[in-house]
Amino acid sequence: MKIKNPQCAYSFRLYLLVRYSSFTVNSINRYNYMYYKKTLALMVIVSALWSCGTQKKIDNIVSQKEIISIDFSAGPTTYIYKTTSDYNNMVPIILSADKTEIISFPHPRDVYYKGELAYPTQLEDGYLLDNRGISPNVAFLNISFDEYSKLKKAPSIDSLFGMIIDNNPLLELYNCGTRYQYKDEVAELNNVITNRQLTKCKKIVGK
């Protein structure tokens, strides 16, 4: 049988070489034999490297997901959230479930976290880490942390009601356990977010 296509002919001869190597090595041009031998070796090496590299990446992803765990023991709660608008600089207060009462609000001296104004910390994918103490019934005022911190005393309840700019600002809110569990809070929470492991946190607000 004569095969006209040179590549097919070489492949066929290679097949014969592999299938009946002890009988055909002498019948094949040594140059072609060495060429195919090297080509096959290279293909095997590349395939092995690709397979090993891919498996290593898969193993790393699985490993990262396996090591993520959330501790919900006693301690200050880790809240991460998204809002309908940018309220990062605005002071939050807490309303009742029916939005008719103010349950809690800060004194001007209480809008700090670890010695700094309690702005939320930016996380991956637009999430924010709460540093003030929000809840599902949070509302935001039309006054910044900086302005509020300079007041001599907190505004009256009636004044605070008049300062509310959004009483339903949350798109999502998650309880990600006690803050005591995190050694590198931002890095670890970003790991939870980027590895799509927010299901391990408790969803409080959101679809």
Secondary structure by P-SEA (a helix, b strand, c coil): cccccaaaaaaaaaaaaaaccccccccccaaaaaaaaaaaaaaaaaaaaaaaaaaaaaaaaaaaaaabbbbccccbbbbbbccccccccbbbbbbccccccccccccccccccccccccccccccbbbbbccccccccccccccaaaaaaccccccaaaaaaaccccccccbbbbccccccccaaaaaaaaaaaacccccccccccc
